[in-house]
Amino acid sequence: MESASTLTQTTKFDTAAARRRCMRYRRRILDVSQKVTALHIAPAFSCLEMTDVIYHALMRPGSGSERFLDVFLMSKGHGCMSQYAILEDLGVMPTEEIERYCTPAGILGAHPDRGNPGITASTGSLGHGLGIAVGMAYAEMLKGADAVVHVVLSDGELQEGSTWEAVMTAANHRLANLLLFVDMNDFSGLERMSEAHPAVYPVVEKFRAFGWEAVEVNGHNAGAVYEAVTSRARARPFALIGKTVKGRGVSFMEHVPIWHYRSPNKEEYASALRDLAEVRS
Amino acid sequence: MRNTFANTFYEAAKTDPRLCVVVADISPAGSMELFRKEYPKRFVNTGVAEQIMIGMCAGMAMRGLRPFAYTIATFALFRPFEFVRDDLCYQGLPVTVVGVGGGVTYSTLGGTHHAMEDVAIASAMPNMRVIAPCDPAEAKAATQWCIAQEQGPVYLRLGKAGEPNITANAVHPFVFGRLRFLRDGRDVCILGYGSILKLGMDAAALLEERGVSAAVASVHTLKPLDRDGLAQVLSQFERVIVIEEMVPRGGLGEAVKALACELGTRPRIKCLSLKDDFIHLYGKHEELLAAHGLSLKHVLASCTDD
């Protein structure tokens, strides 16, 4: 944990570069969407900046065959296109596999599979990732290792009882090597969360009441995400509650539930690319 | 079996620092006290929370540890079922799920504590291996196998404490994936797994007095099933009796009958199991079993009726 602290405090985060990367990733994801009917674009767009910060600024390089010393897992498995695009950019995920996405010739599906390049855990069923992350963080503590475990959850996963079992367990063991990012895009598959399930809120206070350190930031502001994570107290598990927009960056996708799943047609694709050119952090 | 498991695990843990236990707040965990005292960090109690028990085990295994999830069979398998399936089986992680009180061992606690379908449910999942030892000695060998293996998940079905040893004079040693004869015989072969196999041994002894030669085999590994061993039994014996403390669907009885059909062998096969019904009877373990047709009388009758 000491080395993480040293690294992060001496590294200056380049917000403009993050913005350029995320723009590229969104274009890449839209390109892939033209080959398959279902891609989960909107949930990938909402967690993109947080995932970008994790990979480009928080995860420390590993040694030997391990690309990273630290660990990442995408608990909201349906957001995996954001991860795939970043892994491709990092040279971890072969481009030809992205091209063969969701085809029998390839290895990638709409949810991450453990064993694929850069993929630590098989997710897709919601409410599993945080528990696995707790086990990983506990193992690192037990081994006296200092790997940090990063996990991205959807706000919908806060409705799973298993998530709260994991939240309590992490706090009981004071797993300071566990960093949780909640993608608060306010939409589950069916409808707006804050309207249908108002008792889910407030979220930050819930995490604090359960013994976590928690802050809420704009999840699309990569600089703010980075700043919040690196200035954490490092005494307890840490939750970054990222306020996000589902479908962020494409106006007709933002806040519209159908884009949880659907791929755009040709005209929509062209329109989406035009929209992206105008997106700001 | 519970204490044997705990002692075997404790001994192995002395030399393998990767071994950990994750329990979900059950009193049988008390038999693990020695391990807990010596290695407090390697003993995790998640509290009354079974999903995180399994999820944590998955994460720990991914980071190189060898965790055992340990609780009452119903709560080890049924409550966190999808976590066992997705986190352990789908990802092929070397985690042993230990279900204590398999079958209707907890005979006064009611249906919520009866693991009547555990073997069927565990066997249905790809990548899962299923072992149900019949006595403490076999439980020791099975536990040692689980400790040594690195391939993937195992469901280890245990009974409670104090079962008699019935494998002391076994014909074969415990080998994972192979049925073992506990005694030889010519006229009838009794197959089973778990502590209920004691009924088979008792029946065989009584039958011997009546001039009937009965073999008894422990089919401790339910998955992968020993097809070759079972095929040999089916071709050698004219009468095969299967006894199991499990619902009829998805168990050893069905598998034996299916295999006989597939092979075209025609011994008489009689399967004694729990009924496809919940038990609303409270009493001794053997009283519940008898109510479902699992008693010495039933086994004897099956071995000799025409």
Interface residues (C-beta under 8 A of the other chain):
Chain A: V71 R114 T120 A121 S122 G124 S125 G127 H128 L130 G131 I132 A133 V134 G135 M136 A137 Y138 A139 E140 L142 K143 A147 G161 S162 E165 A166 M168 T169 N172 H173
Chain B: C20 K41 R42 V44 T46 G47 A49 Q51 I52 I54 G55 M56 C57 A58 G59 M60 A61 M62 R63 G64 L65 P67 E82 F83 D86 D87 Y90 Q91
